[in-house]
Each structure stands twice: as C-alpha cells, then as structure tokens.
C-alpha cells in the first residue's frame, strides 16, 4: 500500500478524539479477550462440562436481550462520552472481583456465572453507546472508515489477547495462577480507555429525546427499523446468523483439551487464528466501499465463515484447525462489519442510538439461546456436531442472500432503465 493508500485507510485517525478513543479501546480490548479466554478455561477446569460452557455464554449474553433496547433510548438522550465512561469503570470492578476470587482460591462455578451475568449487563449499555458515539468523533463522511478501524482494533486485540492469555495460562500449567493474572491484567487495561475518554475535547452533547416517555421513544425506534426495508432485512438476518451461527467460541476449550488433546497455548492459538482472519477482514474494509460492494461482502462473509466452521468442526490436525479458524474469522467480521456500516449509513442521526441498540440486540441478544443449543448439542452428540449446526445456519444465510441480491440487482437495473425512458418522454 502506497502513502496515499495508507492515509486513506487510516483517515479517521486524523480526528484527535477518535485517535484517543481507538488507542484506549485497543488496550482495553486486549485485556477483555484475555479475560474471555481465561474465563472459558476456568469454567472447563472447574466443571469439565461442555454444557456449563454453554451456560456461561447464556449468562453473559442474556442481559443484552432484555436491556439493550432500553440502553439505545438512553444513548439517544444523554452525553454518550459520559455514558461510556461509566461502563468501563463498572467493568473494571467486575474484573477485580473475578481476579480476587480466583487469587484467593474461593472461586466456584456459580460465581463465574454471576460475574459473567454482571459483565453482560454492563455490555448491554456499553455497546450501543460506543457504536453510536463514532459519528460524533469523525462525522458521516469518515464514519465507514471509523467503523472499519474500530473493528480492526477489536480484532487486533482478538489476536493479541488470546495469544498472551495462552502464554500466561501455559506458563502456569493452565491453573489458578495463570487465570488470575489474566483477570488482573484485564482490570488494569480498563484504565487506558478511561484516561483516553477523559482527554477528549468534546462539548457535552445531549441528543434531543423530546418529551416522549421511554416506551414511546423505544417503540418509535423499532417501528422505524421494521418499516425501513434495508434496516429490517439486515437486522433480521444478523439475528438468525449471529444467534445460532456464532457460537463456536464457547466450545474452543473442548476442542483444545478433549478433541486435539492440546494445552492452553493451543487454545490461545485457536482464538488468535479466528482473530487474525478477522483482522484481515477489518483491514480490507478500511478501503472505500460502495453499497453494492458491502452487499457482496455480506454474501462472501457468510459463505466463507460457514465453510471454515464446517471443516474446523471435523479437523483433527492443529494446523488445519488454525487455518479454518482463520477463514471463519475472516468471513464473520467481513459480514458483521459490513452489516454495521450499512446500518449506520442508512440511519437518520436522531435514531442512531436506538438502531445500534437493535444491532447489538440482534448480534448478541439471540446468543443465550444459541449458546444453550450449542452446549446441549455438544454435551449430547459432541462439539463437532454443534459447530456443524452453526456452519449450516451461516451457509443457509448465504443461500438466502444469493436470492435477495438477485432481486436487488434486477430492481436497480429496472430503475436505471426507467430513467432514460422518463427523460426521453419529458423531452
């Protein structure tokens, strides 16, 4: 990439406030991924149960289902920077409690579930606030690039965090000391995002929430999304594919310990392989993308992730497992980040917080059900069958998109053909 191409790819970082936000997020997310890896390893060590891993995912995701729409209303009414200053502060407290219970040797499975549930509550408010805050830092023109770079930070952390966690867990023999260090480091990482948010130069900004009550405001956002066809289709497809097709992460400890007979380092490598593929997809999306290219990304992403997970499910070779994890990670983020960009470009500013809360709901809200289904299938028939089910859902979404894109292409071709005819008639 030449100098001009690099400047174009990183143009959102020329905005000082976004640059501070991005750096803080990157550091904090490395810690978050370390905690995610160590938390799954801890639960599997304590229970040796695939179903308990599913229950852990359920506990962490279920608050989003019930709270994120309310969080979107709040995001449209309050200063978003203040909102996302509160959430990492609370997440830091949660991480400290988890680290302390492990360090003191008093941790029990119910404690891990309770703290995962607490993190889910925090996340339900953090995600829509953070996503809808991007436009305030960079404006609409650089918003697609900011979304791509934000996804890049998430996925760079997804590579670094699990790799570091795997090293820390492996050095401690996969036991208590390594898990505790991962949790303590995550707690410390939240300081970075808090400091960066405090350094921003943004005037307090309160969105116009009007005089309507919370329920009316919420209903208005849902009606807007469901009556705007592009938003409705994007959100419903995301709800099905993410809820049922993205549940591979919770079963990775089973693949590492029981199927490949590997150690914590291999577990960290698996998570990092998904993250490395995701990082490549995020890097690709920093280039300018027109609306049709984004639509094609949805199809390519679902197909690539479905095929990758299908092969990953039955691989018994670590190199092949890592390669398929890379392919699946690439496809998943190509799909999710393109969905995010299309939603934000199609949304009026006054609805942005509520639409991003719907995005969060569809992305994470169905995950509790998906996690229980994946954990139940894995417990009854084995992890490969559970992952194969996820792959089938993703490939089903790709097939639906093929038919949908043909309809869109035909409609747009008819509209283009109608313009010259109308011009000729008027002439």
C-alpha positions as CSV (number, residue, x, y, z in Angstrom):
1,X,0.0,0.0,0.0
2,X,1.5,3.4,-1.0
3,X,1.5,6.5,1.1
4,X,-1.8,7.8,-0.3
5,X,-3.5,4.5,0.2
6,X,-2.3,4.3,3.8
7,X,-3.6,7.7,4.5
8,X,-6.9,6.8,3.0
9,X,-7.1,3.6,5.0
10,X,-6.3,5.5,8.3
11,X,-8.1,8.7,7.6
12,X,-10.4,8.5,10.6
13,X,-7.4,8.5,12.9
14,X,-6.7,12.1,11.8
15,X,-9.5,13.1,14.1
16,X,-7.8,13.6,17.5
17,X,-10.8,12.4,19.6
18,X,-11.2,9.2,17.5
19,X,-7.5,8.6,17.8
20,X,-7.6,8.7,21.6
21,X,-10.7,6.5,21.6
22,X,-9.1,4.0,19.3
23,X,-5.9,3.7,21.3
24,X,-7.8,3.3,24.6
25,X,-10.2,0.7,23.0
26,X,-7.3,-1.3,21.6
27,X,-5.5,-1.6,25.0
28,X,-8.7,-2.4,26.9
29,X,-9.9,-5.0,24.4
30,X,-6.6,-6.9,24.7
31,X,-7.5,-7.3,28.4
32,X,-11.1,-8.2,27.6
33,X,-10.0,-11.0,25.3
34,X,-7.5,-12.3,27.9
35,X,-10.4,-12.5,30.4
36,X,-12.7,-14.2,27.9
37,X,-10.1,-16.9,27.2
38,X,-9.2,-17.4,30.8
39,X,-12.9,-17.4,31.9
40,X,-13.7,-20.3,29.5
41,X,-10.6,-22.2,30.6
42,X,-11.5,-21.7,34.2
43,X,-15.1,-22.9,33.8
44,X,-14.0,-26.0,31.9
45,X,-11.3,-26.7,34.5
46,X,-13.9,-26.4,37.3
47,X,-16.7,-28.4,35.7
48,X,-15.2,-30.4,32.7
49,X,-18.7,-29.8,31.1
50,X,-19.5,-28.6,27.6
51,X,-23.0,-27.7,28.8
52,X,-21.5,-25.4,31.5
53,X,-19.6,-23.6,28.8
54,X,-22.9,-23.0,27.0
55,X,-24.5,-21.9,30.3
56,X,-21.6,-19.4,30.7
57,X,-22.3,-17.9,27.3
58,X,-26.0,-17.8,28.2
59,X,-25.3,-15.9,31.4
60,X,-23.1,-13.4,29.7
61,X,-25.4,-12.7,26.8
62,X,-28.9,-12.8,28.3
63,X,-28.8,-9.3,29.8
64,X,-28.3,-7.9,26.3
65,X,-31.5,-9.4,25.2
66,X,-33.5,-7.6,27.9
67,X,-31.6,-4.4,28.4
68,X,-30.0,-3.2,25.1
69,X,-33.1,-1.6,23.6
70,X,-33.5,0.5,26.8
71,X,-29.8,1.3,26.5
72,X,-30.4,2.6,23.0
73,X,-33.0,5.0,24.2
74,X,-30.6,6.3,26.9
75,X,-27.8,6.6,24.3
76,X,-30.1,8.9,22.2
77,X,-30.9,11.1,25.2
78,X,-27.6,11.5,27.1
79,X,-24.0,12.6,26.5
80,X,-22.5,9.4,25.0
81,X,-19.0,10.0,26.3
82,X,-20.2,10.2,29.9
83,X,-22.2,7.0,29.3
84,X,-19.2,5.1,28.0
85,X,-17.1,6.4,30.9
86,X,-19.4,4.7,33.4
87,X,-19.4,1.3,31.7
88,X,-15.6,0.6,31.6
89,X,-15.4,1.8,35.3
90,X,-18.0,-0.8,36.3
91,X,-16.3,-3.5,34.1
92,X,-13.0,-2.8,35.9
93,X,-14.7,-3.5,39.2
94,X,-16.2,-6.7,37.8
95,X,-12.8,-7.9,36.6
96,X,-11.2,-7.1,40.0
97,X,-13.8,-9.2,41.8
98,X,-13.3,-12.1,39.4
99,X,-9.5,-11.9,39.8
100,X,-9.7,-11.7,43.6
101,X,-12.0,-14.8,43.9
102,X,-9.5,-16.8,41.7
103,X,-6.4,-15.5,43.5
104,X,-7.9,-16.3,46.9
105,X,-8.9,-19.8,45.8
106,X,-12.6,-19.4,46.6
107,X,-14.0,-19.3,43.1
108,X,-16.9,-21.6,42.3
109,X,-18.8,-22.1,39.0
110,X,-21.8,-20.1,40.3
111,X,-19.5,-17.1,40.9
112,X,-18.1,-17.3,37.4
113,X,-21.7,-17.4,36.1
114,X,-22.8,-14.5,38.3
115,X,-19.9,-12.3,37.3
116,X,-20.4,-13.1,33.6
117,X,-24.0,-12.0,34.0
118,X,-22.8,-8.8,35.5
119,X,-20.5,-8.2,32.6
120,X,-23.4,-8.8,30.3
121,X,-25.4,-6.1,32.0
122,X,-22.5,-3.6,31.6
123,X,-22.1,-4.6,27.9
124,X,-25.8,-4.1,27.2
125,X,-25.2,-0.4,27.8
126,X,-21.7,-0.1,26.6
127,X,-22.1,-1.4,23.0
128,X,-24.9,0.8,21.7
129,X,-23.3,3.8,23.4
130,X,-19.9,3.1,21.9
131,X,-21.2,2.4,18.4
132,X,-23.4,5.5,18.2
133,X,-20.6,7.7,19.6
134,X,-18.4,7.1,16.5
135,X,-20.2,9.6,14.3
136,X,-19.7,12.4,16.9
137,X,-16.0,11.9,16.7
138,X,-15.5,11.7,12.9
139,X,-18.7,12.9,11.1
140,X,-20.7,11.0,8.5
141,X,-18.0,11.2,5.7
142,X,-15.4,9.3,7.7
143,X,-17.9,7.1,9.5
144,X,-17.3,3.9,7.4
145,X,-13.6,4.2,7.9
146,X,-14.0,4.7,11.6
147,X,-16.3,1.6,11.8
148,X,-13.6,-0.4,10.0
149,X,-10.8,0.8,12.2
150,X,-12.9,0.2,15.3
151,X,-13.4,-3.3,14.1
152,X,-9.7,-3.5,13.4
153,X,-8.9,-2.6,17.0
154,X,-11.3,-5.2,18.2
155,X,-9.8,-7.9,16.1
156,X,-6.2,-6.9,16.7
157,X,-7.0,-7.4,20.3
158,X,-8.6,-10.7,19.4
159,X,-5.3,-11.8,18.1
160,X,-3.1,-10.4,20.8
161,X,-5.3,-11.0,23.9
162,X,-5.8,-14.8,23.4
163,X,-2.2,-15.3,22.4
164,X,-1.0,-13.6,25.6
165,X,-3.6,-15.4,27.6
166,X,-2.5,-18.7,26.2
167,X,1.1,-18.0,27.1
168,X,0.2,-16.9,30.6
169,X,-2.1,-19.9,31.2
170,X,0.5,-22.2,29.7
171,X,3.3,-20.8,31.8
172,X,1.3,-21.5,34.9
173,X,0.3,-25.0,33.7
174,X,-3.2,-23.9,32.9
175,X,-4.0,-23.4,36.5
176,X,-5.2,-20.8,39.0
177,X,-2.2,-18.5,38.9
178,X,-2.4,-18.0,35.1
179,X,-6.2,-17.4,35.2
180,X,-5.8,-14.9,38.0
181,X,-3.1,-13.0,36.1
182,X,-5.4,-12.7,33.0
183,X,-8.2,-11.2,35.1
184,X,-5.9,-8.8,36.9
185,X,-4.4,-7.6,33.6
186,X,-7.8,-7.1,32.2
187,X,-8.8,-5.0,35.2
188,X,-5.7,-2.8,34.7
189,X,-6.4,-2.4,30.9
190,X,-9.7,-0.5,31.6
191,X,-7.6,2.4,32.9
192,X,-6.4,3.1,29.4
193,X,-9.9,3.7,27.9
194,X,-11.0,5.8,30.9
195,X,-7.9,8.0,30.6
196,X,-8.3,8.5,26.8
197,X,-12.0,9.4,27.1
198,X,-11.2,12.0,29.8
199,X,-8.6,13.5,27.4
200,X,-11.0,14.2,24.6
201,X,-12.1,17.7,23.7
202,X,-15.8,17.3,23.0
203,X,-18.5,19.7,24.2
204,X,-21.2,18.0,26.3
205,X,-23.8,16.9,23.8
206,X,-27.3,15.7,24.7
207,X,-29.4,14.3,21.9
208,X,-33.0,15.6,21.5
209,X,-35.0,13.0,23.3
210,X,-38.2,15.0,23.0
211,X,-41.0,14.8,25.6
212,X,-42.0,11.2,24.9
213,X,-41.7,8.6,27.6
214,X,-39.2,5.8,27.3
215,X,-41.6,3.2,25.9
216,X,-42.8,5.6,23.2
217,X,-39.3,6.5,22.3
218,X,-38.3,2.9,22.1
219,X,-41.4,1.9,20.1
220,X,-40.6,4.8,17.6
221,X,-37.1,3.4,17.0
222,X,-38.4,-0.2,16.5
223,X,-41.1,1.0,14.1
224,X,-38.5,3.0,12.2
225,X,-36.3,-0.1,11.8
226,X,-39.0,-2.5,10.9
227,X,-40.6,-0.2,8.3
228,X,-37.3,0.7,6.6
229,X,-36.7,-2.4,4.4
230,X,-32.9,-2.3,4.3
231,X,-32.6,-1.9,8.0
232,X,-35.2,-4.7,8.7
233,X,-33.5,-7.2,6.4
234,X,-30.0,-6.5,7.8
235,X,-31.2,-6.8,11.4
236,X,-33.2,-10.0,11.0
237,X,-30.5,-11.8,9.0
238,X,-28.0,-10.8,11.7
239,X,-30.2,-12.0,14.5
240,X,-30.5,-15.5,12.9
241,X,-26.9,-15.9,11.8
242,X,-25.2,-14.4,14.9
243,X,-27.6,-16.0,17.4
244,X,-27.2,-19.5,16.0
245,X,-24.1,-19.4,13.9
246,X,-21.6,-17.5,16.0
247,X,-21.4,-19.9,19.0
248,X,-18.1,-21.6,18.1
249,X,-16.1,-19.6,20.7
250,X,-17.6,-21.2,23.8
251,X,-16.7,-24.7,22.6
252,X,-13.0,-23.9,21.9
253,X,-11.8,-25.3,25.3
254,X,-13.4,-28.6,24.3
255,X,-11.5,-28.7,21.0
256,X,-8.3,-27.9,22.7
257,X,-8.5,-30.2,25.7
258,X,-10.7,-33.1,24.6
259,X,-10.5,-33.3,20.8
260,X,-7.0,-32.3,19.9
261,X,-5.5,-33.2,23.4
262,X,-3.6,-30.0,23.4
263,X,-2.8,-27.4,26.2
264,X,-3.7,-23.8,27.0
265,X,-1.3,-22.5,24.4
266,X,-3.1,-24.3,21.6
267,X,-6.4,-22.9,23.0
268,X,-4.9,-19.4,22.8
269,X,-3.7,-20.1,19.2
270,X,-7.2,-21.2,18.1
271,X,-8.8,-18.0,19.4
272,X,-6.0,-15.9,17.8
273,X,-6.4,-17.7,14.5
274,X,-10.0,-16.5,14.4
275,X,-8.9,-13.1,15.4
276,X,-6.1,-12.9,12.7
277,X,-8.6,-13.7,10.0
278,X,-11.0,-11.1,11.4
279,X,-8.2,-8.5,11.5
280,X,-7.5,-9.1,7.8
281,X,-11.2,-8.6,7.0
282,X,-11.2,-5.4,9.1
283,X,-8.1,-4.1,7.2
284,X,-9.8,-4.8,3.9
285,X,-12.8,-2.7,4.9
286,X,-10.7,0.4,5.6
287,X,-10.8,0.9,1.8
288,X,-13.7,2.9,0.4
289,X,-16.7,0.6,-0.3
290,X,-19.8,1.4,-2.3
291,X,-23.2,0.0,-1.3
292,X,-23.1,-2.9,-3.7
293,X,-19.6,-3.9,-2.6
294,X,-20.9,-4.0,1.0
295,X,-23.8,-6.3,-0.1
296,X,-21.3,-8.7,-1.7
297,X,-19.3,-8.6,1.5
298,X,-22.3,-10.0,3.3
299,X,-22.5,-13.0,1.0
300,X,-18.8,-13.7,0.8
301,X,-18.5,-13.4,4.6
302,X,-21.3,-15.8,5.4
303,X,-20.1,-18.3,2.8
304,X,-16.5,-18.2,4.0
305,X,-17.3,-18.5,7.7
306,X,-19.8,-21.3,7.1
307,X,-17.3,-23.4,5.1
308,X,-14.5,-22.6,7.5
309,X,-16.5,-23.7,10.5
310,X,-17.7,-26.9,8.7
311,X,-14.1,-28.0,8.2
312,X,-13.0,-26.8,11.6
313,X,-15.6,-28.9,13.2
314,X,-14.1,-32.2,12.0
315,X,-10.4,-31.3,11.8
316,X,-8.1,-33.4,14.0
317,X,-4.9,-31.5,12.9
318,X,-3.9,-28.4,14.7
319,X,-2.5,-26.6,11.6
320,X,-5.8,-27.3,9.7
321,X,-7.9,-26.3,12.7
322,X,-6.0,-23.0,12.8
323,X,-6.3,-22.4,9.0
324,X,-10.0,-23.0,9.1
325,X,-10.3,-20.8,12.2
326,X,-8.6,-18.0,10.2
327,X,-11.0,-18.5,7.3
328,X,-14.1,-18.5,9.5
329,X,-12.9,-15.4,11.4
330,X,-12.3,-13.5,8.2
331,X,-15.8,-14.3,6.9
332,X,-17.5,-13.5,10.2
333,X,-16.0,-10.0,10.5
334,X,-16.4,-9.3,6.8
335,X,-20.1,-9.9,7.3
336,X,-20.6,-8.2,10.7
337,X,-18.6,-5.1,10.0
338,X,-20.3,-4.6,6.6
339,X,-23.7,-5.0,8.3
340,X,-22.7,-2.3,10.8
341,X,-21.6,0.1,8.1
342,X,-24.7,-0.4,6.0
343,X,-26.9,0.1,9.1
344,X,-25.2,3.3,10.1
345,X,-25.2,4.8,6.6
346,X,-28.9,4.1,6.2
347,X,-29.9,5.5,9.6
348,X,-31.0,9.1,10.5
349,X,-28.9,10.6,13.3
350,X,-31.8,11.0,15.7
351,X,-32.4,7.2,15.6
352,X,-28.8,6.2,15.7
353,X,-28.6,5.1,19.3
354,X,-31.7,3.0,19.1
355,X,-30.7,1.4,15.8
356,X,-27.3,0.5,17.2
357,X,-29.1,-1.0,20.2
358,X,-31.1,-3.1,17.8
359,X,-27.9,-4.1,16.1
360,X,-26.5,-5.1,19.5
361,X,-29.7,-7.0,20.3
362,X,-29.6,-8.9,17.0
363,X,-25.9,-9.5,17.3
364,X,-25.8,-10.7,20.9
365,X,-29.4,-10.9,22.1
366,X,-30.2,-14.4,20.5
367,X,-26.8,-15.7,21.7
368,X,-28.1,-17.0,25.0
369,X,-30.4,-19.4,23.1
370,X,-27.7,-20.2,20.6
371,X,-25.2,-20.9,23.5
372,X,-27.6,-23.3,25.2
373,X,-28.3,-25.0,21.9
374,X,-24.6,-25.4,21.1
375,X,-23.8,-26.5,24.6
376,X,-26.7,-29.0,24.6
377,X,-25.7,-30.5,21.2
378,X,-22.1,-30.7,22.3
379,X,-23.0,-32.4,25.5
380,X,-25.2,-34.9,23.8
381,X,-23.5,-35.6,20.5
382,X,-20.2,-33.8,20.7
383,X,-18.7,-30.4,19.9
384,X,-18.2,-31.2,16.1
385,X,-21.9,-31.6,15.6
386,X,-22.7,-28.4,17.5
387,X,-20.2,-26.5,15.3
388,X,-21.6,-28.1,12.2
389,X,-25.0,-26.8,13.1
390,X,-23.6,-23.3,13.4
391,X,-21.9,-23.7,10.0
392,X,-25.2,-24.9,8.4
393,X,-27.0,-21.8,9.7
394,X,-24.3,-19.5,8.2
395,X,-24.5,-21.3,4.9
396,X,-28.3,-21.0,4.9
397,X,-27.9,-17.3,5.4
398,X,-25.6,-17.2,2.4
399,X,-28.1,-19.0,0.2
400,X,-30.9,-16.6,1.2
401,X,-28.5,-13.7,0.3
402,X,-27.9,-15.1,-3.2
403,X,-31.6,-14.9,-3.9
404,X,-32.0,-11.5,-2.2
405,X,-29.1,-9.9,-4.2
406,X,-30.6,-11.2,-7.5
407,X,-33.8,-9.4,-6.6
408,X,-32.0,-6.2,-5.7
409,X,-29.9,-6.3,-8.8
410,X,-33.0,-6.8,-11.0
411,X,-34.8,-3.9,-9.3
412,X,-31.9,-1.5,-9.6
413,X,-31.4,-2.4,-13.3
414,X,-35.1,-1.7,-13.9
415,X,-34.7,1.7,-12.1
416,X,-31.7,2.6,-14.3
417,X,-33.6,1.6,-17.5
418,X,-36.6,3.7,-16.4
419,X,-34.5,6.9,-16.1
420,X,-33.6,7.3,-19.8
421,X,-37.2,6.4,-20.8
422,X,-38.6,9.1,-18.5
423,X,-36.1,11.7,-19.7
424,X,-36.9,10.9,-23.3
425,X,-40.7,11.2,-22.6
426,X,-40.2,14.5,-20.9
427,X,-38.1,15.8,-23.7
